[in-house]
Amino acid sequence: EDPDNPGDGNGDVEPDNPGDSSGDTYDPNMIYVAGDTVVYNGSTYKAKWWTKGGAAPDTNQAWEKISGGDGGGTGSADAYNAAKAYVGGDRVMYEGHIYQAKWWTRGNTPGSSDVWELIE
């Protein structure tokens, strides 16, 4: 791993400060290529293609969430974001409820669209 270029395409990104308790490795000023992984707000994301800057991984379509920070389960989901695209199986939290996407969607509000199934 090259410490001066954690986004060198080798598939892993080391934190700049391993002692940092947040554990985040995402740097909005870094260039990432397909396959690079980062931790952002306790979740791990993998770059789908070349990306630099822009929105954080939790709202940027260049990133795929590959693991959550809370262990998953029916009680866990990220907050719904109308600008983000979701695929079947993705779960979101909206107005205190968890919904699961039945198929690809973007901009369809949980609870008012057939694409979302109420989980809890």
Phi and psi restraints in degrees (range 20) as a CNS / XPLOR table:
assign (resid 1 and name C) (resid 2 and name N)
       (resid 2 and name CA) (resid 2 and name C) 1.0 -87.2 20.0 2
assign (resid 2 and name N) (resid 2 and name CA)
       (resid 2 and name C) (resid 3 and name N) 1.0 111.5 20.0 2
assign (resid 2 and name C) (resid 3 and name N)
       (resid 3 and name CA) (resid 3 and name C) 1.0 -64.4 20.0 2
assign (resid 3 and name N) (resid 3 and name CA)
       (resid 3 and name C) (resid 4 and name N) 1.0 -20.3 20.0 2
assign (resid 3 and name C) (resid 4 and name N)
       (resid 4 and name CA) (resid 4 and name C) 1.0 -85.9 20.0 2
assign (resid 4 and name N) (resid 4 and name CA)
       (resid 4 and name C) (resid 5 and name N) 1.0 -10.1 20.0 2
assign (resid 4 and name C) (resid 5 and name N)
       (resid 5 and name CA) (resid 5 and name C) 1.0 -144.7 20.0 2
assign (resid 5 and name N) (resid 5 and name CA)
       (resid 5 and name C) (resid 6 and name N) 1.0 75.3 20.0 2
assign (resid 5 and name C) (resid 6 and name N)
       (resid 6 and name CA) (resid 6 and name C) 1.0 -66.5 20.0 2
assign (resid 6 and name N) (resid 6 and name CA)
       (resid 6 and name C) (resid 7 and name N) 1.0 -14.7 20.0 2
assign (resid 6 and name C) (resid 7 and name N)
       (resid 7 and name CA) (resid 7 and name C) 1.0 -100.1 20.0 2
assign (resid 7 and name N) (resid 7 and name CA)
       (resid 7 and name C) (resid 8 and name N) 1.0 47.1 20.0 2
assign (resid 7 and name C) (resid 8 and name N)
       (resid 8 and name CA) (resid 8 and name C) 1.0 -89.1 20.0 2
assign (resid 8 and name N) (resid 8 and name CA)
       (resid 8 and name C) (resid 9 and name N) 1.0 10.2 20.0 2
assign (resid 8 and name C) (resid 9 and name N)
       (resid 9 and name CA) (resid 9 and name C) 1.0 87.7 20.0 2
assign (resid 9 and name N) (resid 9 and name CA)
       (resid 9 and name C) (resid 10 and name N) 1.0 7.0 20.0 2
assign (resid 9 and name C) (resid 10 and name N)
       (resid 10 and name CA) (resid 10 and name C) 1.0 -86.1 20.0 2
assign (resid 10 and name N) (resid 10 and name CA)
       (resid 10 and name C) (resid 11 and name N) 1.0 3.3 20.0 2
assign (resid 10 and name C) (resid 11 and name N)
       (resid 11 and name CA) (resid 11 and name C) 1.0 94.0 20.0 2
assign (resid 11 and name N) (resid 11 and name CA)
       (resid 11 and name C) (resid 12 and name N) 1.0 -6.5 20.0 2
assign (resid 11 and name C) (resid 12 and name N)
       (resid 12 and name CA) (resid 12 and name C) 1.0 -137.9 20.0 2
assign (resid 12 and name N) (resid 12 and name CA)
       (resid 12 and name C) (resid 13 and name N) 1.0 152.8 20.0 2
assign (resid 12 and name C) (resid 13 and name N)
       (resid 13 and name CA) (resid 13 and name C) 1.0 -129.5 20.0 2
assign (resid 13 and name N) (resid 13 and name CA)
       (resid 13 and name C) (resid 14 and name N) 1.0 123.8 20.0 2
assign (resid 13 and name C) (resid 14 and name N)
       (resid 14 and name CA) (resid 14 and name C) 1.0 -91.0 20.0 2
assign (resid 14 and name N) (resid 14 and name CA)
       (resid 14 and name C) (resid 15 and name N) 1.0 143.9 20.0 2
assign (resid 14 and name C) (resid 15 and name N)
       (resid 15 and name CA) (resid 15 and name C) 1.0 -65.8 20.0 2
assign (resid 15 and name N) (resid 15 and name CA)
       (resid 15 and name C) (resid 16 and name N) 1.0 146.4 20.0 2
assign (resid 15 and name C) (resid 16 and name N)
       (resid 16 and name CA) (resid 16 and name C) 1.0 -65.2 20.0 2
assign (resid 16 and name N) (resid 16 and name CA)
       (resid 16 and name C) (resid 17 and name N) 1.0 -32.4 20.0 2
assign (resid 16 and name C) (resid 17 and name N)
       (resid 17 and name CA) (resid 17 and name C) 1.0 -130.2 20.0 2
assign (resid 17 and name N) (resid 17 and name CA)
       (resid 17 and name C) (resid 18 and name N) 1.0 92.8 20.0 2
assign (resid 17 and name C) (resid 18 and name N)
       (resid 18 and name CA) (resid 18 and name C) 1.0 -59.0 20.0 2
assign (resid 18 and name N) (resid 18 and name CA)
       (resid 18 and name C) (resid 19 and name N) 1.0 -20.4 20.0 2
assign (resid 18 and name C) (resid 19 and name N)
       (resid 19 and name CA) (resid 19 and name C) 1.0 -81.9 20.0 2
assign (resid 19 and name N) (resid 19 and name CA)
       (resid 19 and name C) (resid 20 and name N) 1.0 -6.4 20.0 2
assign (resid 19 and name C) (resid 20 and name N)
       (resid 20 and name CA) (resid 20 and name C) 1.0 -65.8 20.0 2
assign (resid 20 and name N) (resid 20 and name CA)
       (resid 20 and name C) (resid 21 and name N) 1.0 121.8 20.0 2
assign (resid 20 and name C) (resid 21 and name N)
       (resid 21 and name CA) (resid 21 and name C) 1.0 -69.3 20.0 2
assign (resid 21 and name N) (resid 21 and name CA)
       (resid 21 and name C) (resid 22 and name N) 1.0 -19.3 20.0 2
assign (resid 21 and name C) (resid 22 and name N)
       (resid 22 and name CA) (resid 22 and name C) 1.0 -68.8 20.0 2
assign (resid 22 and name N) (resid 22 and name CA)
       (resid 22 and name C) (resid 23 and name N) 1.0 -31.2 20.0 2
assign (resid 22 and name C) (resid 23 and name N)
       (resid 23 and name CA) (resid 23 and name C) 1.0 77.4 20.0 2
assign (resid 23 and name N) (resid 23 and name CA)
       (resid 23 and name C) (resid 24 and name N) 1.0 -2.8 20.0 2
assign (resid 23 and name C) (resid 24 and name N)
       (resid 24 and name CA) (resid 24 and name C) 1.0 -69.3 20.0 2
assign (resid 24 and name N) (resid 24 and name CA)
       (resid 24 and name C) (resid 25 and name N) 1.0 137.8 20.0 2
assign (resid 24 and name C) (resid 25 and name N)
       (resid 25 and name CA) (resid 25 and name C) 1.0 -117.1 20.0 2
assign (resid 25 and name N) (resid 25 and name CA)
       (resid 25 and name C) (resid 26 and name N) 1.0 -7.4 20.0 2
assign (resid 25 and name C) (resid 26 and name N)
       (resid 26 and name CA) (resid 26 and name C) 1.0 -68.9 20.0 2
assign (resid 26 and name N) (resid 26 and name CA)
       (resid 26 and name C) (resid 27 and name N) 1.0 133.0 20.0 2
assign (resid 26 and name C) (resid 27 and name N)
       (resid 27 and name CA) (resid 27 and name C) 1.0 -128.5 20.0 2
assign (resid 27 and name N) (resid 27 and name CA)
       (resid 27 and name C) (resid 28 and name N) 1.0 113.3 20.0 2
assign (resid 27 and name C) (resid 28 and name N)
       (resid 28 and name CA) (resid 28 and name C) 1.0 -64.3 20.0 2
assign (resid 28 and name N) (resid 28 and name CA)
       (resid 28 and name C) (resid 29 and name N) 1.0 -12.6 20.0 2
assign (resid 28 and name C) (resid 29 and name N)
       (resid 29 and name CA) (resid 29 and name C) 1.0 -95.2 20.0 2
assign (resid 29 and name N) (resid 29 and name CA)
       (resid 29 and name C) (resid 30 and name N) 1.0 -3.2 20.0 2
assign (resid 29 and name C) (resid 30 and name N)
       (resid 30 and name CA) (resid 30 and name C) 1.0 -90.6 20.0 2
assign (resid 30 and name N) (resid 30 and name CA)
       (resid 30 and name C) (resid 31 and name N) 1.0 149.1 20.0 2
assign (resid 30 and name C) (resid 31 and name N)
       (resid 31 and name CA) (resid 31 and name C) 1.0 -92.0 20.0 2
assign (resid 31 and name N) (resid 31 and name CA)
       (resid 31 and name C) (resid 32 and name N) 1.0 131.9 20.0 2
assign (resid 31 and name C) (resid 32 and name N)
       (resid 32 and name CA) (resid 32 and name C) 1.0 -121.2 20.0 2
assign (resid 32 and name N) (resid 32 and name CA)
       (resid 32 and name C) (resid 33 and name N) 1.0 148.4 20.0 2
assign (resid 32 and name C) (resid 33 and name N)
       (resid 33 and name CA) (resid 33 and name C) 1.0 -119.1 20.0 2
assign (resid 33 and name N) (resid 33 and name CA)
       (resid 33 and name C) (resid 34 and name N) 1.0 165.9 20.0 2
assign (resid 33 and name C) (resid 34 and name N)
       (resid 34 and name CA) (resid 34 and name C) 1.0 -49.9 20.0 2
assign (resid 34 and name N) (resid 34 and name CA)
       (resid 34 and name C) (resid 35 and name N) 1.0 130.5 20.0 2
assign (resid 34 and name C) (resid 35 and name N)
       (resid 35 and name CA) (resid 35 and name C) 1.0 99.3 20.0 2
assign (resid 35 and name N) (resid 35 and name CA)
       (resid 35 and name C) (resid 36 and name N) 1.0 -20.4 20.0 2
assign (resid 35 and name C) (resid 36 and name N)
       (resid 36 and name CA) (resid 36 and name C) 1.0 -64.8 20.0 2
assign (resid 36 and name N) (resid 36 and name CA)
       (resid 36 and name C) (resid 37 and name N) 1.0 143.8 20.0 2
assign (resid 36 and name C) (resid 37 and name N)
       (resid 37 and name CA) (resid 37 and name C) 1.0 -119.1 20.0 2
assign (resid 37 and name N) (resid 37 and name CA)
       (resid 37 and name C) (resid 38 and name N) 1.0 148.2 20.0 2
assign (resid 37 and name C) (resid 38 and name N)
       (resid 38 and name CA) (resid 38 and name C) 1.0 -139.7 20.0 2
assign (resid 38 and name N) (resid 38 and name CA)
       (resid 38 and name C) (resid 39 and name N) 1.0 161.4 20.0 2
assign (resid 38 and name C) (resid 39 and name N)
       (resid 39 and name CA) (resid 39 and name C) 1.0 -110.4 20.0 2
assign (resid 39 and name N) (resid 39 and name CA)
       (resid 39 and name C) (resid 40 and name N) 1.0 131.0 20.0 2
assign (resid 39 and name C) (resid 40 and name N)
       (resid 40 and name CA) (resid 40 and name C) 1.0 -140.2 20.0 2
assign (resid 40 and name N) (resid 40 and name CA)
       (resid 40 and name C) (resid 41 and name N) 1.0 122.3 20.0 2
assign (resid 40 and name C) (resid 41 and name N)
       (resid 41 and name CA) (resid 41 and name C) 1.0 51.7 20.0 2
assign (resid 41 and name N) (resid 41 and name CA)
       (resid 41 and name C) (resid 42 and name N) 1.0 39.5 20.0 2
assign (resid 41 and name C) (resid 42 and name N)
       (resid 42 and name CA) (resid 42 and name C) 1.0 83.2 20.0 2
assign (resid 42 and name N) (resid 42 and name CA)
       (resid 42 and name C) (resid 43 and name N) 1.0 -0.4 20.0 2
assign (resid 42 and name C) (resid 43 and name N)
       (resid 43 and name CA) (resid 43 and name C) 1.0 -114.6 20.0 2
assign (resid 43 and name N) (resid 43 and name CA)
       (resid 43 and name C) (resid 44 and name N) 1.0 149.8 20.0 2
assign (resid 43 and name C) (resid 44 and name N)
       (resid 44 and name CA) (resid 44 and name C) 1.0 -99.9 20.0 2
assign (resid 44 and name N) (resid 44 and name CA)
       (resid 44 and name C) (resid 45 and name N) 1.0 134.5 20.0 2
assign (resid 44 and name C) (resid 45 and name N)
       (resid 45 and name CA) (resid 45 and name C) 1.0 -125.5 20.0 2
assign (resid 45 and name N) (resid 45 and name CA)
       (resid 45 and name C) (resid 46 and name N) 1.0 148.2 20.0 2
assign (resid 45 and name C) (resid 46 and name N)
       (resid 46 and name CA) (resid 46 and name C) 1.0 -118.8 20.0 2
assign (resid 46 and name N) (resid 46 and name CA)
       (resid 46 and name C) (resid 47 and name N) 1.0 131.9 20.0 2
assign (resid 46 and name C) (resid 47 and name N)
       (resid 47 and name CA) (resid 47 and name C) 1.0 -68.6 20.0 2
assign (resid 47 and name N) (resid 47 and name CA)
       (resid 47 and name C) (resid 48 and name N) 1.0 132.7 20.0 2
assign (resid 47 and name C) (resid 48 and name N)
       (resid 48 and name CA) (resid 48 and name C) 1.0 -86.8 20.0 2
assign (resid 48 and name N) (resid 48 and name CA)
       (resid 48 and name C) (resid 49 and name N) 1.0 -24.6 20.0 2
assign (resid 48 and name C) (resid 49 and name N)
       (resid 49 and name CA) (resid 49 and name C) 1.0 -159.4 20.0 2
assign (resid 49 and name N) (resid 49 and name CA)
       (resid 49 and name C) (resid 50 and name N) 1.0 179.8 20.0 2
assign (resid 49 and name C) (resid 50 and name N)
       (resid 50 and name CA) (resid 50 and name C) 1.0 -58.1 20.0 2
assign (resid 50 and name N) (resid 50 and name CA)
       (resid 50 and name C) (resid 51 and name N) 1.0 135.4 20.0 2
assign (resid 50 and name C) (resid 51 and name N)
       (resid 51 and name CA) (resid 51 and name C) 1.0 -154.8 20.0 2
assign (resid 51 and name N) (resid 51 and name CA)
       (resid 51 and name C) (resid 52 and name N) 1.0 149.9 20.0 2
assign (resid 51 and name C) (resid 52 and name N)
       (resid 52 and name CA) (resid 52 and name C) 1.0 -149.4 20.0 2
assign (resid 52 and name N) (resid 52 and name CA)
       (resid 52 and name C) (resid 53 and name N) 1.0 133.6 20.0 2
assign (resid 52 and name C) (resid 53 and name N)
       (resid 53 and name CA) (resid 53 and name C) 1.0 63.0 20.0 2
assign (resid 53 and name N) (resid 53 and name CA)
       (resid 53 and name C) (resid 54 and name N) 1.0 -153.9 20.0 2
assign (resid 53 and name C) (resid 54 and name N)
       (resid 54 and name CA) (resid 54 and name C) 1.0 76.6 20.0 2
assign (resid 54 and name N) (resid 54 and name CA)
       (resid 54 and name C) (resid 55 and name N) 1.0 -157.5 20.0 2
assign (resid 54 and name C) (resid 55 and name N)
       (resid 55 and name CA) (resid 55 and name C) 1.0 -68.6 20.0 2
assign (resid 55 and name N) (resid 55 and name CA)
       (resid 55 and name C) (resid 56 and name N) 1.0 155.6 20.0 2
assign (resid 55 and name C) (resid 56 and name N)
       (resid 56 and name CA) (resid 56 and name C) 1.0 -64.7 20.0 2
assign (resid 56 and name N) (resid 56 and name CA)
       (resid 56 and name C) (resid 57 and name N) 1.0 159.1 20.0 2
assign (resid 56 and name C) (resid 57 and name N)
       (resid 57 and name CA) (resid 57 and name C) 1.0 -54.3 20.0 2
assign (resid 57 and name N) (resid 57 and name CA)
       (resid 57 and name C) (resid 58 and name N) 1.0 -30.5 20.0 2
assign (resid 57 and name C) (resid 58 and name N)
       (resid 58 and name CA) (resid 58 and name C) 1.0 -73.2 20.0 2
assign (resid 58 and name N) (resid 58 and name CA)
       (resid 58 and name C) (resid 59 and name N) 1.0 -10.8 20.0 2
assign (resid 58 and name C) (resid 59 and name N)
       (resid 59 and name CA) (resid 59 and name C) 1.0 -129.2 20.0 2
assign (resid 59 and name N) (resid 59 and name CA)
       (resid 59 and name C) (resid 60 and name N) 1.0 6.4 20.0 2
assign (resid 59 and name C) (resid 60 and name N)
       (resid 60 and name CA) (resid 60 and name C) 1.0 -109.5 20.0 2
assign (resid 60 and name N) (resid 60 and name CA)
       (resid 60 and name C) (resid 61 and name N) 1.0 124.2 20.0 2
assign (resid 60 and name C) (resid 61 and name N)
       (resid 61 and name CA) (resid 61 and name C) 1.0 -70.1 20.0 2
assign (resid 61 and name N) (resid 61 and name CA)
       (resid 61 and name C) (resid 62 and name N) 1.0 -7.7 20.0 2
assign (resid 61 and name C) (resid 62 and name N)
       (resid 62 and name CA) (resid 62 and name C) 1.0 -73.8 20.0 2
assign (resid 62 and name N) (resid 62 and name CA)
       (resid 62 and name C) (resid 63 and name N) 1.0 -11.5 20.0 2
assign (resid 62 and name C) (resid 63 and name N)
       (resid 63 and name CA) (resid 63 and name C) 1.0 -114.4 20.0 2
assign (resid 63 and name N) (resid 63 and name CA)
       (resid 63 and name C) (resid 64 and name N) 1.0 142.7 20.0 2
assign (resid 63 and name C) (resid 64 and name N)
       (resid 64 and name CA) (resid 64 and name C) 1.0 -114.0 20.0 2
assign (resid 64 and name N) (resid 64 and name CA)
       (resid 64 and name C) (resid 65 and name N) 1.0 126.7 20.0 2
assign (resid 64 and name C) (resid 65 and name N)
       (resid 65 and name CA) (resid 65 and name C) 1.0 -74.5 20.0 2
assign (resid 65 and name N) (resid 65 and name CA)
       (resid 65 and name C) (resid 66 and name N) 1.0 124.5 20.0 2
assign (resid 65 and name C) (resid 66 and name N)
       (resid 66 and name CA) (resid 66 and name C) 1.0 -111.2 20.0 2
assign (resid 66 and name N) (resid 66 and name CA)
       (resid 66 and name C) (resid 67 and name N) 1.0 -14.9 20.0 2
assign (resid 66 and name C) (resid 67 and name N)
       (resid 67 and name CA) (resid 67 and name C) 1.0 -162.4 20.0 2
assign (resid 67 and name N) (resid 67 and name CA)
       (resid 67 and name C) (resid 68 and name N) 1.0 147.0 20.0 2
assign (resid 67 and name C) (resid 68 and name N)
       (resid 68 and name CA) (resid 68 and name C) 1.0 -97.2 20.0 2
assign (resid 68 and name N) (resid 68 and name CA)
       (resid 68 and name C) (resid 69 and name N) 1.0 161.8 20.0 2
assign (resid 68 and name C) (resid 69 and name N)
       (resid 69 and name CA) (resid 69 and name C) 1.0 -81.9 20.0 2
assign (resid 69 and name N) (resid 69 and name CA)
       (resid 69 and name C) (resid 70 and name N) 1.0 -11.8 20.0 2
assign (resid 69 and name C) (resid 70 and name N)
       (resid 70 and name CA) (resid 70 and name C) 1.0 -111.2 20.0 2
assign (resid 70 and name N) (resid 70 and name CA)
       (resid 70 and name C) (resid 71 and name N) 1.0 13.4 20.0 2
assign (resid 70 and name C) (resid 71 and name N)
       (resid 71 and name CA) (resid 71 and name C) 1.0 86.1 20.0 2
assign (resid 71 and name N) (resid 71 and name CA)
       (resid 71 and name C) (resid 72 and name N) 1.0 -0.5 20.0 2
assign (resid 71 and name C) (resid 72 and name N)
       (resid 72 and name CA) (resid 72 and name C) 1.0 76.7 20.0 2
assign (resid 72 and name N) (resid 72 and name CA)
       (resid 72 and name C) (resid 73 and name N) 1.0 -152.1 20.0 2
assign (resid 72 and name C) (resid 73 and name N)
       (resid 73 and name CA) (resid 73 and name C) 1.0 94.0 20.0 2
assign (resid 73 and name N) (resid 73 and name CA)
       (resid 73 and name C) (resid 74 and name N) 1.0 171.8 20.0 2
assign (resid 73 and name C) (resid 74 and name N)
       (resid 74 and name CA) (resid 74 and name C) 1.0 -68.2 20.0 2
assign (resid 74 and name N) (resid 74 and name CA)
       (resid 74 and name C) (resid 75 and name N) 1.0 -21.9 20.0 2
assign (resid 74 and name C) (resid 75 and name N)
       (resid 75 and name CA) (resid 75 and name C) 1.0 -87.9 20.0 2
assign (resid 75 and name N) (resid 75 and name CA)
       (resid 75 and name C) (resid 76 and name N) 1.0 6.9 20.0 2
assign (resid 75 and name C) (resid 76 and name N)
       (resid 76 and name CA) (resid 76 and name C) 1.0 -120.6 20.0 2
assign (resid 76 and name N) (resid 76 and name CA)
       (resid 76 and name C) (resid 77 and name N) 1.0 139.6 20.0 2
assign (resid 76 and name C) (resid 77 and name N)
       (resid 77 and name CA) (resid 77 and name C) 1.0 -169.2 20.0 2
assign (resid 77 and name N) (resid 77 and name CA)
       (resid 77 and name C) (resid 78 and name N) 1.0 150.4 20.0 2
assign (resid 77 and name C) (resid 78 and name N)
       (resid 78 and name CA) (resid 78 and name C) 1.0 -80.9 20.0 2
assign (resid 78 and name N) (resid 78 and name CA)
       (resid 78 and name C) (resid 79 and name N) 1.0 156.2 20.0 2
assign (resid 78 and name C) (resid 79 and name N)
       (resid 79 and name CA) (resid 79 and name C) 1.0 -62.7 20.0 2
assign (resid 79 and name N) (resid 79 and name CA)
       (resid 79 and name C) (resid 80 and name N) 1.0 141.9 20.0 2
assign (resid 79 and name C) (resid 80 and name N)
       (resid 80 and name CA) (resid 80 and name C) 1.0 -63.7 20.0 2
assign (resid 80 and name N) (resid 80 and name CA)
       (resid 80 and name C) (resid 81 and name N) 1.0 138.4 20.0 2
assign (resid 80 and name C) (resid 81 and name N)
       (resid 81 and name CA) (resid 81 and name C) 1.0 -131.3 20.0 2
assign (resid 81 and name N) (resid 81 and name CA)
       (resid 81 and name C) (resid 82 and name N) 1.0 111.9 20.0 2
assign (resid 81 and name C) (resid 82 and name N)
       (resid 82 and name CA) (resid 82 and name C) 1.0 -61.2 20.0 2
assign (resid 82 and name N) (resid 82 and name CA)
       (resid 82 and name C) (resid 83 and name N) 1.0 -23.0 20.0 2
assign (resid 82 and name C) (resid 83 and name N)
       (resid 83 and name CA) (resid 83 and name C) 1.0 -85.4 20.0 2
assign (resid 83 and name N) (resid 83 and name CA)
       (resid 83 and name C) (resid 84 and name N) 1.0 -10.9 20.0 2
assign (resid 83 and name C) (resid 84 and name N)
       (resid 84 and name CA) (resid 84 and name C) 1.0 -93.0 20.0 2
assign (resid 84 and name N) (resid 84 and name CA)
       (resid 84 and name C) (resid 85 and name N) 1.0 143.8 20.0 2
assign (resid 84 and name C) (resid 85 and name N)
       (resid 85 and name CA) (resid 85 and name C) 1.0 -88.0 20.0 2
assign (resid 85 and name N) (resid 85 and name CA)
       (resid 85 and name C) (resid 86 and name N) 1.0 138.2 20.0 2
assign (resid 85 and name C) (resid 86 and name N)
       (resid 86 and name CA) (resid 86 and name C) 1.0 -120.7 20.0 2
assign (resid 86 and name N) (resid 86 and name CA)
       (resid 86 and name C) (resid 87 and name N) 1.0 152.0 20.0 2
assign (resid 86 and name C) (resid 87 and name N)
       (resid 87 and name CA) (resid 87 and name C) 1.0 -116.3 20.0 2
assign (resid 87 and name N) (resid 87 and name CA)
       (resid 87 and name C) (resid 88 and name N) 1.0 164.2 20.0 2
assign (resid 87 and name C) (resid 88 and name N)
       (resid 88 and name CA) (resid 88 and name C) 1.0 -50.7 20.0 2
assign (resid 88 and name N) (resid 88 and name CA)
       (resid 88 and name C) (resid 89 and name N) 1.0 131.5 20.0 2
assign (resid 88 and name C) (resid 89 and name N)
       (resid 89 and name CA) (resid 89 and name C) 1.0 99.2 20.0 2
assign (resid 89 and name N) (resid 89 and name CA)
       (resid 89 and name C) (resid 90 and name N) 1.0 -20.5 20.0 2
assign (resid 89 and name C) (resid 90 and name N)
       (resid 90 and name CA) (resid 90 and name C) 1.0 -65.3 20.0 2
assign (resid 90 and name N) (resid 90 and name CA)
       (resid 90 and name C) (resid 91 and name N) 1.0 141.2 20.0 2
assign (resid 90 and name C) (resid 91 and name N)
       (resid 91 and name CA) (resid 91 and name C) 1.0 -115.7 20.0 2
assign (resid 91 and name N) (resid 91 and name CA)
       (resid 91 and name C) (resid 92 and name N) 1.0 143.3 20.0 2
assign (resid 91 and name C) (resid 92 and name N)
       (resid 92 and name CA) (resid 92 and name C) 1.0 -135.7 20.0 2
assign (resid 92 and name N) (resid 92 and name CA)
       (resid 92 and name C) (resid 93 and name N) 1.0 156.8 20.0 2
assign (resid 92 and name C) (resid 93 and name N)
       (resid 93 and name CA) (resid 93 and name C) 1.0 -103.4 20.0 2
assign (resid 93 and name N) (resid 93 and name CA)
       (resid 93 and name C) (resid 94 and name N) 1.0 127.8 20.0 2
assign (resid 93 and name C) (resid 94 and name N)
       (resid 94 and name CA) (resid 94 and name C) 1.0 -143.9 20.0 2
assign (resid 94 and name N) (resid 94 and name CA)
       (resid 94 and name C) (resid 95 and name N) 1.0 123.0 20.0 2
assign (resid 94 and name C) (resid 95 and name N)
       (resid 95 and name CA) (resid 95 and name C) 1.0 49.8 20.0 2
assign (resid 95 and name N) (resid 95 and name CA)
       (resid 95 and name C) (resid 96 and name N) 1.0 42.9 20.0 2
assign (resid 95 and name C) (resid 96 and name N)
       (resid 96 and name CA) (resid 96 and name C) 1.0 82.2 20.0 2
assign (resid 96 and name N) (resid 96 and name CA)
       (resid 96 and name C) (resid 97 and name N) 1.0 3.2 20.0 2
assign (resid 96 and name C) (resid 97 and name N)
       (resid 97 and name CA) (resid 97 and name C) 1.0 -120.8 20.0 2
assign (resid 97 and name N) (resid 97 and name CA)
       (resid 97 and name C) (resid 98 and name N) 1.0 153.1 20.0 2
assign (resid 97 and name C) (resid 98 and name N)
       (resid 98 and name CA) (resid 98 and name C) 1.0 -102.5 20.0 2
assign (resid 98 and name N) (resid 98 and name CA)
       (resid 98 and name C) (resid 99 and name N) 1.0 130.9 20.0 2
assign (resid 98 and name C) (resid 99 and name N)
       (resid 99 and name CA) (resid 99 and name C) 1.0 -121.4 20.0 2
assign (resid 99 and name N) (resid 99 and name CA)
       (resid 99 and name C) (resid 100 and name N) 1.0 150.5 20.0 2
assign (resid 99 and name C) (resid 100 and name N)
       (resid 100 and name CA) (resid 100 and name C) 1.0 -120.8 20.0 2
assign (resid 100 and name N) (resid 100 and name CA)
       (resid 100 and name C) (resid 101 and name N) 1.0 131.8 20.0 2
assign (resid 100 and name C) (resid 101 and name N)
       (resid 101 and name CA) (resid 101 and name C) 1.0 -71.5 20.0 2
assign (resid 101 and name N) (resid 101 and name CA)
       (resid 101 and name C) (resid 102 and name N) 1.0 136.8 20.0 2
assign (resid 101 and name C) (resid 102 and name N)
       (resid 102 and name CA) (resid 102 and name C) 1.0 -87.5 20.0 2
assign (resid 102 and name N) (resid 102 and name CA)
       (resid 102 and name C) (resid 103 and name N) 1.0 -27.5 20.0 2
assign (resid 102 and name C) (resid 103 and name N)
       (resid 103 and name CA) (resid 103 and name C) 1.0 -157.2 20.0 2
assign (resid 103 and name N) (resid 103 and name CA)
       (resid 103 and name C) (resid 104 and name N) 1.0 -178.0 20.0 2
assign (resid 103 and name C) (resid 104 and name N)
       (resid 104 and name CA) (resid 104 and name C) 1.0 -57.7 20.0 2
assign (resid 104 and name N) (resid 104 and name CA)
       (resid 104 and name C) (resid 105 and name N) 1.0 138.0 20.0 2
assign (resid 104 and name C) (resid 105 and name N)
       (resid 105 and name CA) (resid 105 and name C) 1.0 -157.5 20.0 2
assign (resid 105 and name N) (resid 105 and name CA)
       (resid 105 and name C) (resid 106 and name N) 1.0 153.7 20.0 2
assign (resid 105 and name C) (resid 106 and name N)
       (resid 106 and name CA) (resid 106 and name C) 1.0 -153.3 20.0 2
assign (resid 106 and name N) (resid 106 and name CA)
       (resid 106 and name C) (resid 107 and name N) 1.0 130.2 20.0 2
assign (resid 106 and name C) (resid 107 and name N)
       (resid 107 and name CA) (resid 107 and name C) 1.0 82.6 20.0 2
assign (resid 107 and name N) (resid 107 and name CA)
       (resid 107 and name C) (resid 108 and name N) 1.0 0.2 20.0 2
assign (resid 107 and name C) (resid 108 and name N)
       (resid 108 and name CA) (resid 108 and name C) 1.0 -93.8 20.0 2
assign (resid 108 and name N) (resid 108 and name CA)
       (resid 108 and name C) (resid 109 and name N) 1.0 116.5 20.0 2
assign (resid 108 and name C) (resid 109 and name N)
       (resid 109 and name CA) (resid 109 and name C) 1.0 -73.1 20.0 2
assign (resid 109 and name N) (resid 109 and name CA)
       (resid 109 and name C) (resid 110 and name N) 1.0 129.0 20.0 2
assign (resid 109 and name C) (resid 110 and name N)
       (resid 110 and name CA) (resid 110 and name C) 1.0 -56.8 20.0 2
assign (resid 110 and name N) (resid 110 and name CA)
       (resid 110 and name C) (resid 111 and name N) 1.0 141.4 20.0 2
assign (resid 110 and name C) (resid 111 and name N)
       (resid 111 and name CA) (resid 111 and name C) 1.0 89.7 20.0 2
assign (resid 111 and name N) (resid 111 and name CA)
       (resid 111 and name C) (resid 112 and name N) 1.0 -15.5 20.0 2
assign (resid 111 and name C) (resid 112 and name N)
       (resid 112 and name CA) (resid 112 and name C) 1.0 -130.0 20.0 2
assign (resid 112 and name N) (resid 112 and name CA)
       (resid 112 and name C) (resid 113 and name N) 1.0 13.8 20.0 2
assign (resid 112 and name C) (resid 113 and name N)
       (resid 113 and name CA) (resid 113 and name C) 1.0 -141.0 20.0 2
assign (resid 113 and name N) (resid 113 and name CA)
       (resid 113 and name C) (resid 114 and name N) 1.0 141.0 20.0 2
assign (resid 113 and name C) (resid 114 and name N)
       (resid 114 and name CA) (resid 114 and name C) 1.0 -66.6 20.0 2
assign (resid 114 and name N) (resid 114 and name CA)
       (resid 114 and name C) (resid 115 and name N) 1.0 -15.3 20.0 2
assign (resid 114 and name C) (resid 115 and name N)
       (resid 115 and name CA) (resid 115 and name C) 1.0 -68.5 20.0 2
assign (resid 115 and name N) (resid 115 and name CA)
       (resid 115 and name C) (resid 116 and name N) 1.0 -22.7 20.0 2
assign (resid 115 and name C) (resid 116 and name N)
       (resid 116 and name CA) (resid 116 and name C) 1.0 -103.4 20.0 2
assign (resid 116 and name N) (resid 116 and name CA)
       (resid 116 and name C) (resid 117 and name N) 1.0 135.1 20.0 2
assign (resid 116 and name C) (resid 117 and name N)
       (resid 117 and name CA) (resid 117 and name C) 1.0 -107.6 20.0 2
assign (resid 117 and name N) (resid 117 and name CA)
       (resid 117 and name C) (resid 118 and name N) 1.0 128.8 20.0 2
assign (resid 117 and name C) (resid 118 and name N)
       (resid 118 and name CA) (resid 118 and name C) 1.0 -71.2 20.0 2
assign (resid 118 and name N) (resid 118 and name CA)
       (resid 118 and name C) (resid 119 and name N) 1.0 123.1 20.0 2
assign (resid 118 and name C) (resid 119 and name N)
       (resid 119 and name CA) (resid 119 and name C) 1.0 -97.0 20.0 2
assign (resid 119 and name N) (resid 119 and name CA)
       (resid 119 and name C) (resid 120 and name N) 1.0 -49.0 20.0 2
